Amino acid sequence: MLGSPGGFYRDNRRNPLIAIGGWGFVLFGAAAISYGLWALYGSGESVALFDVRPEAAVGPPTAPSSDAPCLTFGPVALDPALNPHRAIFRAGYAPVGSTRVRYEIAMKARDGRVLWDERGALGSMNDEASFVRTSASLLEFDVESGGVYTFEVRYPEGSMDDLREASLELRGAIVRVDGRVTWTLGLVAFACLLLNLIATRNQPHPYRMPEEELREAA
């Protein structure tokens, strides 16, 4: 036991479980997040990348029954040998007001069939930065047969945001997110956190020696 000013004493023999639990929580938690981000955005190989801003459309816009033109991008040749594929939408915008830019993206085969259709909105209504970048993993999909495909993109009206960047990336031979991996890493991280909390609670706290003992020590 070592003394300190004011008559407080502390046991300096720190419980090693505190450090083990703390570092374990950080490392396993970071591993779970890193695995998820890598699987969603970094695995596989890029097979196509389109600038999908309205001014970059390859064909004239059409608006058969909508409040915004339908923009066409492509074509791109996709190969089933690179299944599974993933579509990733990235954008950069200057938020104005509380209504964000909405998007609708569809993949179409040469015969006009819609293979998938995804919709969403950029960011959140609370975005306050002057410029925001965001990424969204739209979906995983398999190409049934090799061929040429196009993509149709719409930005429905209703937002005053300034859309400055927008891209659609297709990645092939991606790794599907394995929930068993993320759950296992997350549970281990949680167990380490509990270990840290229990070990910290059992750690001796500083206490004040009785006045009589202090006078005798003096």
TORKOL-4160 file (C-alpha; in steps of 0.2 Angstrom, whole numbers, padded with zeros to 4 digits, m for minus):
218
<pt num="1" X="0000" Y="0000" Z="0000"/>
<pt num="2" X="0007" Y="0017" Z="m0005"/>
<pt num="3" X="0002" Y="0034" Z="0002"/>
<pt num="4" X="m0004" Y="0049" Z="m0007"/>
<pt num="5" X="m0007" Y="0068" Z="m0002"/>
<pt num="6" X="m0022" Y="0070" Z="0009"/>
<pt num="7" X="m0021" Y="0053" Z="0017"/>
<pt num="8" X="m0028" Y="0043" Z="0002"/>
<pt num="9" X="m0020" Y="0026" Z="m0002"/>
<pt num="10" X="m0022" Y="0015" Z="m0017"/>
<pt num="11" X="m0017" Y="m0003" Z="m0021"/>
<pt num="12" X="m0006" Y="0000" Z="m0037"/>
<pt num="13" X="m0007" Y="m0019" Z="m0042"/>
<pt num="14" X="m0019" Y="m0016" Z="m0057"/>
<pt num="15" X="m0029" Y="m0031" Z="m0062"/>
<pt num="16" X="m0023" Y="m0037" Z="m0079"/>
<pt num="17" X="m0041" Y="m0042" Z="m0084"/>
<pt num="18" X="m0045" Y="m0024" Z="m0085"/>
<pt num="19" X="m0032" Y="m0021" Z="m0099"/>
<pt num="20" X="m0037" Y="m0038" Z="m0108"/>
<pt num="21" X="m0055" Y="m0034" Z="m0108"/>
<pt num="22" X="m0053" Y="m0016" Z="m0114"/>
<pt num="23" X="m0041" Y="m0020" Z="m0128"/>
<pt num="24" X="m0051" Y="m0036" Z="m0133"/>
<pt num="25" X="m0067" Y="m0025" Z="m0134"/>
<pt num="26" X="m0058" Y="m0012" Z="m0145"/>
<pt num="27" X="m0049" Y="m0025" Z="m0156"/>
<pt num="28" X="m0064" Y="m0037" Z="m0159"/>
<pt num="29" X="m0076" Y="m0023" Z="m0161"/>
<pt num="30" X="m0065" Y="m0015" Z="m0174"/>
<pt num="31" X="m0063" Y="m0032" Z="m0183"/>
<pt num="32" X="m0082" Y="m0034" Z="m0184"/>
<pt num="33" X="m0084" Y="m0017" Z="m0192"/>
<pt num="34" X="m0069" Y="m0019" Z="m0204"/>
<pt num="35" X="m0075" Y="m0036" Z="m0210"/>
<pt num="36" X="m0092" Y="m0029" Z="m0214"/>
<pt num="37" X="m0085" Y="m0013" Z="m0223"/>
<pt num="38" X="m0073" Y="m0024" Z="m0233"/>
<pt num="39" X="m0086" Y="m0036" Z="m0238"/>
<pt num="40" X="m0099" Y="m0023" Z="m0243"/>
<pt num="41" X="m0087" Y="m0011" Z="m0252"/>
<pt num="42" X="m0070" Y="m0018" Z="m0255"/>
<pt num="43" X="m0071" Y="m0036" Z="m0259"/>
<pt num="44" X="m0071" Y="m0043" Z="m0277"/>
<pt num="45" X="m0066" Y="m0033" Z="m0292"/>
<pt num="46" X="m0073" Y="m0018" Z="m0300"/>
<pt num="47" X="m0081" Y="m0022" Z="m0317"/>
<pt num="48" X="m0090" Y="m0006" Z="m0321"/>
<pt num="49" X="m0090" Y="0012" Z="m0314"/>
<pt num="50" X="m0103" Y="0025" Z="m0321"/>
<pt num="51" X="m0104" Y="0043" Z="m0318"/>
<pt num="52" X="m0123" Y="0044" Z="m0315"/>
<pt num="53" X="m0125" Y="0063" Z="m0313"/>
<pt num="54" X="m0140" Y="0069" Z="m0324"/>
<pt num="55" X="m0128" Y="0078" Z="m0336"/>
<pt num="56" X="m0118" Y="0062" Z="m0339"/>
<pt num="57" X="m0132" Y="0051" Z="m0346"/>
<pt num="58" X="m0128" Y="0043" Z="m0363"/>
<pt num="59" X="m0146" Y="0044" Z="m0370"/>
<pt num="60" X="m0160" Y="0057" Z="m0370"/>
<pt num="61" X="m0170" Y="0058" Z="m0354"/>
<pt num="62" X="m0187" Y="0051" Z="m0354"/>
<pt num="63" X="m0201" Y="0054" Z="m0342"/>
<pt num="64" X="m0216" Y="0043" Z="m0347"/>
<pt num="65" X="m0226" Y="0045" Z="m0332"/>
<pt num="66" X="m0215" Y="0053" Z="m0319"/>
<pt num="67" X="m0210" Y="0069" Z="m0311"/>
<pt num="68" X="m0192" Y="0067" Z="m0316"/>
<pt num="69" X="m0183" Y="0061" Z="m0332"/>
<pt num="70" X="m0176" Y="0043" Z="m0333"/>
<pt num="71" X="m0158" Y="0043" Z="m0337"/>
<pt num="72" X="m0149" Y="0029" Z="m0346"/>
<pt num="73" X="m0131" Y="0023" Z="m0342"/>
<pt num="74" X="m0121" Y="0009" Z="m0350"/>
<pt num="75" X="m0121" Y="m0003" Z="m0359"/>
<pt num="76" X="m0109" Y="m0015" Z="m0349"/>
<pt num="77" X="m0106" Y="m0033" Z="m0352"/>
<pt num="78" X="m0107" Y="m0044" Z="m0337"/>
<pt num="79" X="m0101" Y="m0062" Z="m0335"/>
<pt num="80" X="m0109" Y="m0075" Z="m0324"/>
<pt num="81" X="m0092" Y="m0082" Z="m0320"/>
<pt num="82" X="m0090" Y="m0066" Z="m0309"/>
<pt num="83" X="m0105" Y="m0070" Z="m0298"/>
<pt num="84" X="m0110" Y="m0064" Z="m0286"/>
<pt num="85" X="m0110" Y="m0046" Z="m0290"/>
<pt num="86" X="m0114" Y="m0030" Z="m0280"/>
<pt num="87" X="m0120" Y="m0013" Z="m0285"/>
<pt num="88" X="m0113" Y="0002" Z="m0275"/>
<pt num="89" X="m0120" Y="0020" Z="m0276"/>
<pt num="90" X="m0109" Y="0034" Z="m0270"/>
<pt num="91" X="m0114" Y="0052" Z="m0270"/>
<pt num="92" X="m0108" Y="0070" Z="m0264"/>
<pt num="93" X="m0120" Y="0084" Z="m0261"/>
<pt num="94" X="m0123" Y="0101" Z="m0253"/>
<pt num="95" X="m0138" Y="0099" Z="m0242"/>
<pt num="96" X="m0151" Y="0113" Z="m0243"/>
<pt num="97" X="m0166" Y="0112" Z="m0231"/>
<pt num="98" X="m0172" Y="0096" Z="m0223"/>
<pt num="99" X="m0177" Y="0086" Z="m0239"/>
<pt num="100" X="m0163" Y="0075" Z="m0246"/>
<pt num="101" X="m0161" Y="0069" Z="m0264"/>
<pt num="102" X="m0170" Y="0053" Z="m0268"/>
<pt num="103" X="m0164" Y="0040" Z="m0281"/>
<pt num="104" X="m0171" Y="0026" Z="m0291"/>
<pt num="105" X="m0159" Y="0014" Z="m0299"/>
<pt num="106" X="m0164" Y="m0001" Z="m0310"/>
<pt num="107" X="m0154" Y="m0014" Z="m0320"/>
<pt num="108" X="m0161" Y="m0019" Z="m0337"/>
<pt num="109" X="m0157" Y="m0033" Z="m0349"/>
<pt num="110" X="m0156" Y="m0030" Z="m0368"/>
<pt num="111" X="m0174" Y="m0036" Z="m0370"/>
<pt num="112" X="m0180" Y="m0023" Z="m0358"/>
<pt num="113" X="m0183" Y="m0034" Z="m0343"/>
<pt num="114" X="m0180" Y="m0026" Z="m0326"/>
<pt num="115" X="m0168" Y="m0037" Z="m0316"/>
<pt num="116" X="m0168" Y="m0027" Z="m0300"/>
<pt num="117" X="m0175" Y="m0010" Z="m0294"/>
<pt num="118" X="m0168" Y="m0001" Z="m0279"/>
<pt num="119" X="m0174" Y="0016" Z="m0271"/>
<pt num="120" X="m0168" Y="0026" Z="m0257"/>
<pt num="121" X="m0162" Y="0044" Z="m0251"/>
<pt num="122" X="m0145" Y="0051" Z="m0248"/>
<pt num="123" X="m0139" Y="0055" Z="m0230"/>
<pt num="124" X="m0152" Y="0061" Z="m0217"/>
<pt num="125" X="m0163" Y="0076" Z="m0214"/>
<pt num="126" X="m0150" Y="0082" Z="m0200"/>
<pt num="127" X="m0135" Y="0084" Z="m0212"/>
<pt num="128" X="m0128" Y="0101" Z="m0208"/>
<pt num="129" X="m0111" Y="0101" Z="m0216"/>
<pt num="130" X="m0108" Y="0111" Z="m0232"/>
<pt num="131" X="m0104" Y="0096" Z="m0242"/>
<pt num="132" X="m0108" Y="0077" Z="m0238"/>
<pt num="133" X="m0101" Y="0061" Z="m0246"/>
<pt num="134" X="m0111" Y="0045" Z="m0244"/>
<pt num="135" X="m0110" Y="0027" Z="m0250"/>
<pt num="136" X="m0124" Y="0014" Z="m0251"/>
<pt num="137" X="m0122" Y="m0004" Z="m0255"/>
<pt num="138" X="m0138" Y="m0007" Z="m0265"/>
<pt num="139" X="m0139" Y="m0025" Z="m0266"/>
<pt num="140" X="m0130" Y="m0042" Z="m0271"/>
<pt num="141" X="m0136" Y="m0050" Z="m0287"/>
<pt num="142" X="m0131" Y="m0065" Z="m0299"/>
<pt num="143" X="m0130" Y="m0063" Z="m0318"/>
<pt num="144" X="m0140" Y="m0077" Z="m0325"/>
<pt num="145" X="m0132" Y="m0076" Z="m0342"/>
<pt num="146" X="m0118" Y="m0066" Z="m0350"/>
<pt num="147" X="m0124" Y="m0051" Z="m0360"/>
<pt num="148" X="m0126" Y="m0032" Z="m0361"/>
<pt num="149" X="m0135" Y="m0023" Z="m0348"/>
<pt num="150" X="m0140" Y="m0005" Z="m0345"/>
<pt num="151" X="m0145" Y="0005" Z="m0330"/>
<pt num="152" X="m0159" Y="0018" Z="m0328"/>
<pt num="153" X="m0157" Y="0031" Z="m0314"/>
<pt num="154" X="m0170" Y="0044" Z="m0308"/>
<pt num="155" X="m0169" Y="0058" Z="m0296"/>
<pt num="156" X="m0187" Y="0062" Z="m0291"/>
<pt num="157" X="m0191" Y="0080" Z="m0288"/>
<pt num="158" X="m0193" Y="0087" Z="m0270"/>
<pt num="159" X="m0176" Y="0092" Z="m0264"/>
<pt num="160" X="m0166" Y="0108" Z="m0266"/>
<pt num="161" X="m0149" Y="0099" Z="m0263"/>
<pt num="162" X="m0135" Y="0102" Z="m0275"/>
<pt num="163" X="m0130" Y="0085" Z="m0281"/>
<pt num="164" X="m0112" Y="0087" Z="m0286"/>
<pt num="165" X="m0106" Y="0069" Z="m0287"/>
<pt num="166" X="m0115" Y="0053" Z="m0291"/>
<pt num="167" X="m0107" Y="0036" Z="m0297"/>
<pt num="168" X="m0113" Y="0018" Z="m0298"/>
<pt num="169" X="m0100" Y="0004" Z="m0297"/>
<pt num="170" X="m0102" Y="m0014" Z="m0300"/>
<pt num="171" X="m0091" Y="m0026" Z="m0292"/>
<pt num="172" X="m0089" Y="m0045" Z="m0297"/>
<pt num="173" X="m0083" Y="m0060" Z="m0287"/>
<pt num="174" X="m0088" Y="m0051" Z="m0271"/>
<pt num="175" X="m0088" Y="m0059" Z="m0254"/>
<pt num="176" X="m0106" Y="m0061" Z="m0246"/>
<pt num="177" X="m0107" Y="m0054" Z="m0229"/>
<pt num="178" X="m0107" Y="m0069" Z="m0217"/>
<pt num="179" X="m0118" Y="m0066" Z="m0202"/>
<pt num="180" X="m0109" Y="m0079" Z="m0192"/>
<pt num="181" X="m0093" Y="m0070" Z="m0193"/>
<pt num="182" X="m0100" Y="m0053" Z="m0188"/>
<pt num="183" X="m0110" Y="m0061" Z="m0174"/>
<pt num="184" X="m0095" Y="m0070" Z="m0167"/>
<pt num="185" X="m0084" Y="m0055" Z="m0167"/>
<pt num="186" X="m0097" Y="m0044" Z="m0160"/>
<pt num="187" X="m0101" Y="m0057" Z="m0146"/>
<pt num="188" X="m0083" Y="m0059" Z="m0142"/>
<pt num="189" X="m0081" Y="m0040" Z="m0141"/>
<pt num="190" X="m0096" Y="m0039" Z="m0129"/>
<pt num="191" X="m0089" Y="m0053" Z="m0118"/>
<pt num="192" X="m0073" Y="m0043" Z="m0117"/>
<pt num="193" X="m0082" Y="m0027" Z="m0112"/>
<pt num="194" X="m0091" Y="m0037" Z="m0098"/>
<pt num="195" X="m0075" Y="m0044" Z="m0092"/>
<pt num="196" X="m0068" Y="m0026" Z="m0092"/>
<pt num="197" X="m0083" Y="m0019" Z="m0082"/>
<pt num="198" X="m0082" Y="m0034" Z="m0069"/>
<pt num="199" X="m0063" Y="m0032" Z="m0067"/>
<pt num="200" X="m0065" Y="m0013" Z="m0065"/>
<pt num="201" X="m0078" Y="m0015" Z="m0052"/>
<pt num="202" X="m0068" Y="m0027" Z="m0042"/>
<pt num="203" X="m0053" Y="m0015" Z="m0043"/>
<pt num="204" X="m0049" Y="m0008" Z="m0026"/>
<pt num="205" X="m0053" Y="0011" Z="m0024"/>
<pt num="206" X="m0044" Y="0024" Z="m0015"/>
<pt num="207" X="m0049" Y="0026" Z="0003"/>
<pt num="208" X="m0044" Y="0038" Z="0017"/>
<pt num="209" X="m0035" Y="0031" Z="0032"/>
<pt num="210" X="m0042" Y="0034" Z="0049"/>
<pt num="211" X="m0035" Y="0050" Z="0058"/>
<pt num="212" X="m0027" Y="0039" Z="0072"/>
<pt num="213" X="m0017" Y="0029" Z="0059"/>
<pt num="214" X="m0011" Y="0044" Z="0050"/>
<pt num="215" X="m0005" Y="0052" Z="0066"/>
<pt num="216" X="0004" Y="0036" Z="0071"/>
<pt num="217" X="0012" Y="0035" Z="0053"/>
<pt num="218" X="0018" Y="0053" Z="0055"/>
